Amino acid sequence: MSNFVKSFSFVALALLVLLTGVAITANAAGLTASITSPTAGSTFTVGQTVNLSADSTSAIGAVNYIWSFSDGTAGRTGQNQTVTFATAGAKTITVLAGDASGSTDTKTVSVTVTGVSTKPVISNIRAINITQTGVTITWDTDIAATSRVIYDTVSHPDITGQTAPNFGYAISTPEDATKVTSHSVVITGLSPATKYYFRVISQS
């Protein structure tokens, strides 16, 4: 019985040494991370969804991925993620990968984000707070845009062929260059008991 115990202990010790040797070899290789999406030099537009994907080799155990962005966009965690950029310009995307052994690696790619040239879509036009001499015009746009109202005592149902800035209307409010999606323009100095026609104008 005594000989059996000694033999078993020797086998266990040999197995421990073998496993320890394998672990040392794996750690020596070190974790190597890579960004598989997006590719360097890619171009996106403001608001477009960018797919983020990373991979790693020679890792021990689970790998954690932390994404960060040069423009201050909120970071992400996870091997596969998405991000949208709110501003145009050159962006650097960074991923930090770390495994269970404490080994880490960092990789970056540079991409370009261009501005959106899409015209704003106008909706929900309303005339509120109507008084004898004034009114507030409100509306919404699907993207951030400027605010201006043109108006007249004469109807202009078709402005085809009319030129900017007033497109045939007699009067215009000053343009509010602050770009918003919910617009509100106050008009004063109107003549009492007079019908007015108006159009709203927004530019992105």
C-alpha positions in Angstrom: 0.0 0.0 0.0 2.8 2.3 0.9 4.5 1.8 -2.5 1.3 2.6 -4.3 0.9 5.9 -2.6 4.5 7.0 -3.4 4.0 6.0 -7.1 0.7 8.1 -7.3 2.4 11.1 -5.7 5.2 11.0 -8.3 2.8 10.9 -11.2 0.8 13.8 -9.8 4.0 15.8 -9.4 5.2 15.1 -12.9 1.8 16.2 -14.3 2.0 19.5 -12.3 5.5 20.2 -13.7 4.2 19.4 -17.2 1.2 21.8 -16.9 3.4 24.5 -15.4 5.7 24.2 -18.3 2.9 24.7 -20.8 1.6 27.8 -19.0 5.1 29.4 -19.0 5.4 28.8 -22.7 2.0 30.4 -23.5 2.7 33.5 -21.4 6.0 34.0 -23.1 4.2 34.3 -26.4 2.1 37.2 -25.1 -1.4 38.5 -26.2 -1.6 40.0 -29.7 -4.7 42.0 -30.5 -6.0 43.1 -33.9 -8.8 45.3 -35.2 -10.7 43.5 -37.9 -13.4 46.3 -38.4 -13.3 49.0 -39.4 -10.3 48.9 -41.8 -7.7 51.7 -41.7 -8.6 54.6 -44.0 -12.3 53.9 -44.1 -14.7 56.8 -44.6 -18.1 57.2 -42.9 -20.7 60.0 -42.6 -21.9 61.7 -39.4 -24.5 59.5 -37.7 -23.6 56.4 -39.7 -23.3 53.2 -37.7 -19.7 52.0 -37.6 -19.2 48.3 -36.8 -16.3 47.6 -34.4 -14.7 44.1 -34.3 -11.5 42.9 -32.7 -9.6 39.6 -32.4 -6.6 38.3 -30.5 -4.1 35.4 -30.5 -1.9 33.8 -27.9 -4.4 34.7 -25.2 -4.9 32.9 -21.9 -8.5 32.6 -20.8 -11.1 35.1 -21.6 -10.2 38.3 -23.3 -11.7 41.7 -22.4 -11.9 44.5 -25.1 -12.1 48.2 -24.3 -12.8 50.6 -27.2 -11.9 54.4 -27.0 -12.1 57.2 -29.5 -9.9 60.2 -30.1 -12.8 62.7 -30.3 -14.2 61.9 -26.9 -17.1 59.7 -28.0 -18.1 57.5 -25.1 -16.1 54.2 -25.0 -17.4 50.7 -25.5 -16.6 47.3 -24.1 -16.8 44.0 -25.9 -15.2 42.2 -28.8 -18.0 43.3 -31.2 -19.6 46.7 -30.9 -20.9 49.7 -32.8 -20.4 53.4 -32.7 -21.7 56.6 -34.4 -19.8 59.8 -34.6 -21.6 63.2 -34.1 -18.9 65.3 -35.7 -16.9 65.2 -38.9 -13.1 64.9 -39.1 -10.3 62.4 -38.7 -10.9 59.8 -35.9 -8.6 57.4 -34.2 -10.2 54.2 -32.9 -8.3 52.3 -30.2 -8.9 48.9 -28.7 -7.2 47.6 -25.5 -7.3 43.9 -25.2 -6.4 42.0 -21.9 -6.5 38.4 -21.0 -6.7 36.4 -17.7 -2.9 36.4 -17.3 -2.7 40.2 -17.2 -1.2 40.4 -20.7 -2.4 43.4 -22.7 -2.1 44.8 -26.2 -3.3 48.0 -27.9 -4.2 48.5 -31.5 -5.5 51.6 -33.4 -7.0 52.5 -36.8 -7.6 55.9 -38.3 -10.9 56.6 -40.2 -12.5 59.8 -41.7 -16.0 61.0 -40.9 -17.6 63.4 -43.4 -20.4 65.8 -42.8 -24.0 65.0 -43.8 -25.2 66.8 -46.9 -28.8 65.6 -46.7 -31.5 68.3 -46.8 -33.6 68.5 -43.6 -37.1 67.1 -43.7 -39.6 69.6 -42.2 -42.7 68.5 -40.3 -45.2 69.5 -37.6 -45.5 73.1 -38.7 -47.7 75.1 -36.3 -48.8 78.7 -35.7 -49.3 79.2 -31.9 -49.6 82.1 -29.4 -51.5 84.2 -32.0 -52.3 87.8 -30.9 -53.5 90.9 -32.7 -50.0 91.7 -33.9 -47.9 88.6 -33.5 -47.5 84.8 -33.8 -45.0 82.1 -33.0 -44.2 79.6 -35.7 -42.9 76.2 -34.7 -41.7 73.1 -36.7 -39.5 70.1 -36.5 -36.6 68.8 -38.7 -35.2 65.3 -38.8 -31.6 66.7 -38.6 -30.2 69.8 -36.9 -30.8 72.9 -39.1 -31.2 76.7 -39.0 -34.5 78.5 -38.5 -36.2 81.2 -40.7 -39.7 82.2 -41.6 -40.8 84.1 -44.8 -44.2 85.7 -44.8 -46.5 87.9 -46.8 -50.1 89.2 -47.0 -50.3 87.6 -50.5 -50.4 83.9 -51.1 -47.5 82.2 -52.9 -48.8 78.7 -53.6 -46.0 77.9 -56.1 -42.5 79.4 -55.6 -41.0 77.6 -58.7 -38.6 80.0 -60.4 -38.5 82.3 -57.4 -35.0 83.1 -56.0 -33.5 83.1 -52.5 -33.6 84.4 -50.0 -37.3 85.2 -49.8 -38.6 83.3 -52.8 -41.2 86.0 -53.7 -42.4 86.6 -50.1 -42.3 90.2 -49.0 -40.8 89.8 -45.5 -38.3 87.4 -43.8 -37.3 87.0 -40.2 -33.5 87.0 -39.5 -32.0 83.5 -39.8 -31.2 81.8 -36.5 -28.0 80.1 -37.3 -28.2 77.8 -34.3 -28.8 74.3 -35.7 -31.6 72.5 -33.8 -34.3 69.9 -34.6 -37.2 71.7 -32.8 -37.7 75.2 -34.2 -39.5 78.3 -32.9 -39.6 81.7 -34.5 -41.5 84.7 -33.0 -43.0 87.2 -35.4 -44.1 90.6 -34.2 -45.3 93.8 -35.8 -48.2 92.3 -37.7 -51.2 94.3 -38.8 -54.4 93.5 -36.8 -57.2 91.7 -38.7 -54.9 90.8 -41.6 -54.4 87.4 -43.1 -50.7 86.3 -43.5 -49.2 83.5 -45.5 -45.9 82.0 -44.5 -43.2 79.3 -45.2 -40.6 78.0 -42.9 -37.0 77.5 -44.1 -34.3 75.3 -42.5 -30.8 74.6 -43.8 -28.4 72.0 -42.6 
